[in-house]
Amino acid sequence: MSIEDLQRRAAERLAPPVSAWINQGAGAGTSTAEAVAAWDRIRLLPRMLRDVSSVSTTTSVLGHELATPILVAPSTVQRAAHPDGEVATARAAAACGSLMAVSTNVGTPFEDIGATGVRWWLQCYVLRDRGLTKYVLERALAAGASAVVLTVDTPVTGRKRVDGPGVWDFLPDDILSANMPGGRADALDKADDLTPDTVGWLHEVTGLPVVVKGVLRGDDARDLAAAGAAAVHVSNHGGRQLDMAVATAEALPAVVAALAGTDAEVYVDGGIRRAEHVLAALALGARAVFLGRPVHWALAAGGASGEGGCEGVTELLSGLTDGLRHAMMLAGARSLGELTPDLIWSRR
Ligand SMILES: Cc1cc2nc3c(=O)[nH]c(=O)nc-3n(C[C@H](O)[C@H](O)[C@H](O)COP(=O)(O)O)c2cc1C
């Protein structure tokens, strides 16, 4: 089943305001609308006669061995897509040898996610109240988080058309705040005074590597690597923050170039819907890609069986990984290390 079919079936199954809330972007939705098209514009230059009888999609990310470079982006309200929500996603990521980033604004206790055995990272919104931020970090650490993903594109939440009671009436009260003391949603007050020094603070509090998510510029990437970031995640938040922010397929090359010669890894998300998009992202220099909305669609709509939940997300991750292996054979690449920029066609 294609991801477009998955999206269509999810829209049929979900309450319309919930589906619209998941799918929408901020502002006029320009960045969201452009994300997939930016990957689709890329053209490939496949290599022939490279003995592709043995092709591997295995990789390592921050030293974790993974079976696939296709990972789960942090996102809220997964329980709105399926009652098992984040726990279903975690089981699927574990079954596929993938990895899951878990939002601060999550509707499932970190302990339940950790208990699945998945490798997971905490996506941290640093809160105005740094004491409360420490509480979240320590709770995640105790539940087995192995890195912190600092989201930096959200000093203030992007304005979206579908919001307010129309959506939240459909959802349980703690859908954003299951890990706040007492499930207090009002505790989620994001800080707007972050600087690159926040990277060092997060590392000091947790002892974990820090990934910085939401970077679109080479100069920011370089500053963050100098501030100690272990990885830079190129993202415009699925178009849900600054509308008209550049598509990640367009921003990725400058960030990769800026980090050349450093140890920092580069990841990307936004509009990745096909195996060829994954191949192009890796050829452009990303070490891994993350999926946002498709995980919600798979939770709601499932795969061939139509089951949804864990089965749906497993089919999504394993289907795309299988598609990547197939595309690698056609492109003459036997390992992810052989996905290099010469595979990208350029008019010049
Ligand atoms: C419903 C929804 C909730 C999200 N919540 C978060 C979040 O809590 N923290 C975060 O860093 N990004 C969040 N994101 C952004 C994703 O991590 C990711 O950057 C984006 O969805 C990738 O684009 P894609 O949906 O086109 O794959 C959310 C995205 C969606 C669609």
The ligand as an SDF file (V2000), in Angstrom:
LIG
                    3D

 31 33  0  0  0  0  0  0  0  0999 V2000
    0.8350   15.8830   14.7280 C   0  0  0  0  0  0  0  0  0  0  0  0
    2.2760   16.2800   14.8200 C   0  0  0  0  0  0  0  0  0  0  0  0
    2.8440   16.5430   16.0600 C   0  0  0  0  0  0  0  0  0  0  0  0
    4.1830   16.9060   16.1710 C   0  0  0  0  0  0  0  0  0  0  0  0
    4.7180   17.1000   17.4160 N   0  0  0  0  0  0  0  0  0  0  0  0
    6.0500   17.3970   17.5240 C   0  0  0  0  0  0  0  0  0  0  0  0
    6.6470   17.5460   18.8140 C   0  0  0  0  0  0  0  0  0  0  0  0
    6.0020   17.4100   19.8410 O   0  0  0  0  0  0  0  0  0  0  0  0
    7.9640   17.8480   18.8560 N   0  0  0  0  0  0  0  0  0  0  0  0
    8.7330   18.0100   17.7180 C   0  0  0  0  0  0  0  0  0  0  0  0
    9.9360   18.2800   17.8110 O   0  0  0  0  0  0  0  0  0  0  0  0
    8.1780   17.8690   16.4930 N   0  0  0  0  0  0  0  0  0  0  0  0
    6.8680   17.5580   16.3800 C   0  0  0  0  0  0  0  0  0  0  0  0
    6.3280   17.3920   15.1320 N   0  0  0  0  0  0  0  0  0  0  0  0
    7.1870   17.5180   13.9340 C   0  0  0  0  0  0  0  0  0  0  0  0
    7.8170   16.1720   13.5530 C   0  0  0  0  0  0  0  0  0  0  0  0
    8.7750   15.7480   14.4780 O   0  0  0  0  0  0  0  0  0  0  0  0
    8.5050   16.2400   12.1820 C   0  0  0  0  0  0  0  0  0  0  0  0
    9.4680   17.2710   12.2050 O   0  0  0  0  0  0  0  0  0  0  0  0
    7.5780   16.4520   10.9970 C   0  0  0  0  0  0  0  0  0  0  0  0
    6.3010   15.8790   11.2190 O   0  0  0  0  0  0  0  0  0  0  0  0
    8.2220   15.8160    9.7610 C   0  0  0  0  0  0  0  0  0  0  0  0
    7.4760   16.0360    8.6270 O   0  0  0  0  0  0  0  0  0  0  0  0
    6.4400   14.9490    7.9980 P   0  0  0  0  0  0  0  0  0  0  0  0
    5.2420   14.9550    8.8700 O   0  0  0  0  0  0  0  0  0  0  0  0
    6.1950   15.5060    6.6470 O   0  0  0  0  0  0  0  0  0  0  0  0
    7.1380   13.6020    7.9580 O   0  0  0  0  0  0  0  0  0  0  0  0
    4.9750   17.0300   15.0050 C   0  0  0  0  0  0  0  0  0  0  0  0
    4.4020   16.7680   13.7480 C   0  0  0  0  0  0  0  0  0  0  0  0
    3.0720   16.4050   13.6450 C   0  0  0  0  0  0  0  0  0  0  0  0
    2.5110   16.1240   12.2880 C   0  0  0  0  0  0  0  0  0  0  0  0
  1  2  1  0
  2  3  1  0
  2 30  2  0
  3  4  2  0
  4  5  1  0
  4 28  1  0
  5  6  2  0
  6  7  1  0
  6 13  1  0
  7  8  2  0
  7  9  1  0
  9 10  1  0
 10 11  2  0
 10 12  1  0
 12 13  2  0
 13 14  1  0
 14 15  1  0
 14 28  1  0
 15 16  1  0
 16 17  1  0
 16 18  1  0
 18 19  1  0
 18 20  1  0
 20 21  1  0
 20 22  1  0
 22 23  1  0
 23 24  1  0
 24 25  2  0
 24 26  1  0
 24 27  1  0
 28 29  2  0
 29 30  1  0
 30 31  1  0
M  END
$$$$
